Every structure is written in structure tokens, then in C-alpha cells.
Amino acid sequence: MNKELLQKAATQARGLAIDAVHACSSGHLGLPLGAAEIGSVLFGDALSINPDEPRWVNRDRFILSAGHGSMFIYSWLHLAGFDLPLEEVKNFRQLHSKTPGHPEYKETPGVECTTGPLGQGVGNGVGFAISGKMAAAKFNTADHKIIDNKIVVLAGDGCLQEGVAQEASALAGHLKLDNLILFYDSNDVTLDAMAEKSQSEDTAARYEAMGWNVVTIDGHDFDAISGAYAAAKAATGKPQLIVCKTEIGRGIPEVAGTSAGHGEGGAKFADSARKGLGLPEEKFFVSDEVRDFFAAKKAERVAAYEAWLETYGAWKAANADLAAQLEAGANAPVNVDELFAAIPVTADDAKVATRASGSAVLQPIAQARPELISGSADLHGSTKNYIKDGGDFLPGNESGRNLLFGIREHAMGALMNGIAYDGIFRASGATFMVFADYCRPSIRLAALAGLPTIYIFTHDSVGVGEDGPTHQPVETVSGLRVIPNLDVIRPGDAEETAGAFVAAMERLDGPTMLSLTRQNIPNIATVSADERRKGVLKGGYVIKKETAELETIIIATGSELQHAVKAAEELGAGTRVVSMPSMFRFDAQSCEYKESVLPKACTKRIAIEAGVSGLWYKYVGTEGKVIGIDRFGISAPGDTVMEILGMTAANVVAAAK
């Protein structure tokens, strides 16, 4: 380790951050300046990476959980030789640059995940670590070890104060994820004030109590950082926390060590700071010797990667099927017809909850798609999303396909995202629909980053019954439908449930949420099973066609579809029923298809759903009616609650008349 050059690199990385933030008068200087020595050790020496192959499967993953300090990662990716030229560093926070305000997945080579909402990166890191353990258990053989990487996370006080980080950290300790190393940039500062104003706990003791190994070091001492990382990398049996005592905003004396050093407040002292750091007047300066140092380090890393390729080639020759699975990963294309063929058709007269239908559908899909894993926030018995014969992911059984998240919905969402970012396995997770709001920040990030996560959320309406209004999600489904790029599918019978699961598997450019019932509902055999299954793929379709001139359209979804069909039978031959399991998918269809399902000429329209009514008006129009529930629920048997709150065929008939 060349400490002299690492110090010069740290100083020049500080200069890059100061110049970038000063140029746009926006950003956060505190972490890039305070953690520069940590970055120098990691990117200048310790990380096993190949800048020319940023998605190499056995790379160490580096996650900047404190994403507001984005100039930290941009500086080090640039210096390490990733495809991030100096011009992009100069374009920090500018339109269409590769250096956006917070790190964004797929926008910047070397950025593993979208971070910014504090604590999410810690949860993502735990998800990456789970993925790494699963991959090692599945793909390594006695003859060849192709996966032995580490997950490295950098977080600050803000991240560790967030509940999502604590949920995820507790689970990481329980699962003994010794491939996870968390650097805690402990500078005793938060945005509003010194950290002592809002925290007094012993973070090191707390992590030790959660099953982590903890060391505390001077975060500006190269020997201490390097030694702690080497020990953490060699350790087994526990995740590793390295508490780095640092000075926020180091290099700008006017704000260093204070809350004023967190944001761009120090940028106005740029010139004096650069002079104090010994940097020349040239902005965005990087010396030739630092560039030569990183070029030599990159050559070492490329050589290590090429040596790994030889091992990988021998492994691949001996394990062709495993290699095909690993190389396809979570983005393996889905043959819809093959998946449908694997799912048995349910009897026309069946009456079953869609959560139970989902369980039956999940099993053949899991057999056909080995990359699929499932998990639940302590509700496998209720959500019924357990992969039978898949085993539980636990210490000593890292090949298990069922994750037991415990009562940790926040962590579940963030961990699922980490698994999805890693791209080897397909993550699904389950809880009750009403608890989706505990997962909402992670769901939003999955939609933003285009992650193919799958949420299996059950007990989706007031049909939950006796559990009462706290467990009856009247507003939740519509509240999730408004998240851009999130497909919410609420199937109306067993065959639509089959379509929903296949649709979720088919989709690779964003998350899908399945909204399933606890209560039994009948199969709607007005059209064939195949038509119902494939109708879901289009989002909306005609499930009962009029047999005379079209007079009325009834639109329904989920458990209320049965009422729409029954009402149509009473209303007569001129009534059409449209099943609308997914607004997201229907809205994406061609104008011609949408017109064929909902012809503009028919303005007498009614929609029914056991939830808030607002979103349905875009389909029924100003002349239509929506039968919804714009209030909280009632504690009573589910059928009673449904009837009292108007979820009946009779109410649809009355609205039509």
C-alpha cells in the first residue's frame, strides 16, 4: 500500500468534490471530504473490481448508502478508471450527465444501485449479501470457487438512524452474512445539528447485540482503514461493522466538523480550501502521478479478472447447465405459453381465494424458473407464497429459496431491491396489502430503477372482515397504482391469478404487485381459462360480451368481478362486463384495442371495486358511476362488511338503472 500516493489521491478527490459542488452551487460536500481516505483505500487498493467490466459477477459490490454524498463515488469511479470521464465529473448535477444529484442505477458505470433515501442502501447491501450467499451455494463446486466477493456499504448517521437500516441490519446479523462489510462514517453530525441533539445510543454496542463484529478506527488513518478492511474480509460467521471516526467536510476549515459542512455551505470557501489542501489553481486537477498510480492498479485488477476467467472457463466446461442459469440470471426471457402450459386449469365451479390460487400457481412456476426466490414478512402461512420443497434460506442452508424476513416489511422491500440489483435471482416477497405502506419507499425505488421485483400482497380489501379497519386497505391499492412504472394486478378468479403470476414473471423492466384476496371467490367461466389468463396480460378485456346492442358497460376487478357478472345477467343482453385486473397494462395497449374493449360510443358505464373510487373515473367518464368505498372499513364478518359497504350485484344493478 503506497500511503503517499493514496493521500495525494484523497486530497485530489476532495478537490474534485469541491470544484464540482462549487460549479453548480448544489450538492453535499461533507461525506466526500470526510471519507476521502476510506475511498482512497477502497478504490485505490482494496476492492476487487474491474472498471472495464463493471458488472463482473464476482466483483466486490460497493454501495454508497449515503447517496447525497454522490461526489464521493463519482470521484473515485473516475480515478479508478471506470467509464466516467472528467467531463462528466465537471457536469455534476447537470441535465443528462452521468453524474446526477444522487447515484442512479444504470446511469453511471460502477453505481450498483439507486441511493439517496437514507438507509435504503444499507437494506440493499443486505439484499446483495443474501444474493451472494445464494449464488455461492448454488454455483460454486468442490473443484471451482467462482463466487467469493464481498459487499461493501458506506453509510452515515442518517442511514443508521432510519428504521429500514435497523431492520435490515438485525436480519443480517441473524443470518450471519459474513460477506457484508459496513463502513460507518461516524462524524457526529446530522443536517440540522450535531448528532448529539438527536442520538445518544452506542451504535457499536447495538450492532454487536445484533450479531455483528464491530471495530472502531480513525477514519483518516490509512493503516487503520486498510487493516480493518483486511480483517473484515477474512472474518467468518458475522457481518462486519467498521466504525470510522471522521471529520465531516475535512479540508474546509470554516465548516469542517460542523453541521454546516454537510451540504454545499463550504463551497463558497473553495479557493481558500484548495489552497489549504495544496492544490494548484487549475480546477478539477488530478496529477499525472495519481493517474499513473490508478492506471497501474487497474492493470493489476484486469490481470486478476483474467485469472478468474480461467477458473470460470473450467467451471463452465464442467457445469454447462449451471453456467447457463448464471449467465441468464434474473433477466432470462420468459416463454409465456410454456409457463401457462405448466399451470393446471382450475375447475369452472371452483370457489377459492386468490391467495390460495396463487400458491397453486407459484409451485409450477418455481419449478420452471429456478432463479425465482420467495419471501415473506412472517406471513407465509397467510400469504401462501411459500415455495414447497424450496427450503429456507438460513445459515448453513444458503441454497434455500424461501426468505424469512421476520416482521420487517421495510427491510423486505429494500432487501428485495438489493437482490434485484444484483441480477442473479428474481426476488418476490409477501405481506398483507395494508402493510404495503411499510414497503412503499422501496417499492417506489424499484419502480424508479426498473427492477423486476414481485410483490404478493394478500388480504386486499374490506373482505378481510373481523380484523377491522386497521387491516382493511380501502385506499392502498389505488395509492400504489399511482406510482409510475409499478404494475398493480388485482385478479378476479383463479385463472386470472395464473395470468397475473405469469405477467409478473414476464415483466423484466419494472416491479409487479399482485393484489390477492383472503376470502373465497368463484371462478368466472363466462369465457375460457385461456382467455382469462391472457386477458390479464393486456390489463383489461371483455369477460362477458353483450348479445344485443351495447347499452351498458360494467368494469370490475378482483373480488368484485363476480358482482359485475351477476348484475349483467340481470340487466340483460345489452350489458358488457370488462375485467380490469391491471390499469397499468390496459393503459399501455393500442388505442384500437382500448376502443374495442371500452368503445367511446357507450357512455353508460359503471365501475365497482372494494376501494376508493377516484381512479375509476378515467374509465367511466363524467356520465358514469363508480361503486367504491371512500371511507374506512368495519369490524364484522367479511360478507357482512362487503354488503354494508355496497359491494353487491344488487348495488350495481341499481346504479345501472
HUVENMO-V123165 format. One record per helix or strand. SS is the DSSP state (A for helix, B for strand). FROM is the first residue (numbers start at 0). TO is the last residue. If there is no record, write none. Layout:
ss: (SS & SS)
from: (FROM & FROM)
to: (TO & TO)
This chain:
ss: (A & A & A & B & A & A & A & B & A & A & B & B & B & A & A & B & A & B & A & A & A & A & A & B & A & B & A & B & B & B & B & A & B & A & B & A & A & A & B & A & B & B & A & B & B & A & B & A & A & B & A & B & A & A)
from: (2 & 29 & 35 & 60 & 66 & 85 & 119 & 150 & 156 & 162 & 179 & 188 & 193 & 194 & 202 & 212 & 221 & 239 & 258 & 264 & 287 & 319 & 335 & 350 & 353 & 371 & 379 & 391 & 393 & 396 & 401 & 408 & 425 & 432 & 453 & 461 & 468 & 475 & 486 & 493 & 511 & 520 & 528 & 540 & 551 & 557 & 574 & 582 & 590 & 604 & 613 & 624 & 637 & 648)
to: (23 & 33 & 45 & 63 & 79 & 89 & 138 & 155 & 160 & 173 & 185 & 188 & 193 & 196 & 208 & 217 & 233 & 244 & 260 & 275 & 317 & 330 & 341 & 351 & 367 & 375 & 382 & 391 & 393 & 396 & 403 & 421 & 431 & 448 & 457 & 466 & 470 & 480 & 488 & 505 & 514 & 521 & 536 & 543 & 555 & 570 & 578 & 586 & 596 & 607 & 619 & 626 & 643 & 655)
